[in-house]
């Protein structure tokens, strides 16, 4: 279940049994794409960024560390 908190604002940074810290990744949604955290067992956990219309733009911002972070 998607958390209303982001990792940047205090959501848990670890999930499951020894999965380690969550990594940011590009996630799809009905509103477009966003950068968030995802658990293979649980599904999407947090949305950290604003929405992007194109996956390619979100991937580029994540790679270049120029993410439009959610406030």
N, C-alpha and C positions, 0 to 999 in steps of 0.2 A: 504494500500500500504506500502510495506517495505521501511523504511527510510534508506538513505545512512549514516546517523549519528547514533551513538549508544547513549543510555542513559548516558553511562559513558563519552561520548565526547560532550554532550550538547543537545541531542534530548529531547523533552518534556517528562516529567515523569508522566504526568496525561493526561487522555483522556476522552472525553465524559462529561456527566453531573453528577458530583459527584462520578465517578467511583473510585476515590482515586488513590494512587500511583500504577504504574504498577509493577507487580511481575515478576521476572525472571522465565522462565519455559523452558523445553526441547521442541523444535519445529522440525517437520520433514521438509525436503526439498529434492529436486532431488539429491543434493550433499551429503546427509547424514542427520545428526542431528546437531542442534546448540542450544545454550542457548540464548534466546532472550526475547522480550516482545510481548505480544499478547493481542488484544482487541476482546472481544466476538462479538462486533458489526462491527468492522473494519477488523479483521483478523490480520496477523502478522504485527508488527510495526518496530521492530529493531532486528538486529542480533548482539549480544554482544560477542560471542565466535568464536573461530575457529570451523571448522566442525569436527564432530565425525563420525566414520564409524558405531558405534553401539549405539543405544539409551541408553542401560544399562550403557555405559561408561560416557555419558553425564549426566545421572541422578546421578551417583555416584560422579562425580566431582562437580555437583551443590550441592548435599547434604553435601559433605565434604569441600566445599568452596575452591576447588582446580581447578577452571575453567581455561582453556587455553583461556584467554581473547584475543579478536581481537585487533590488534594494529592500 
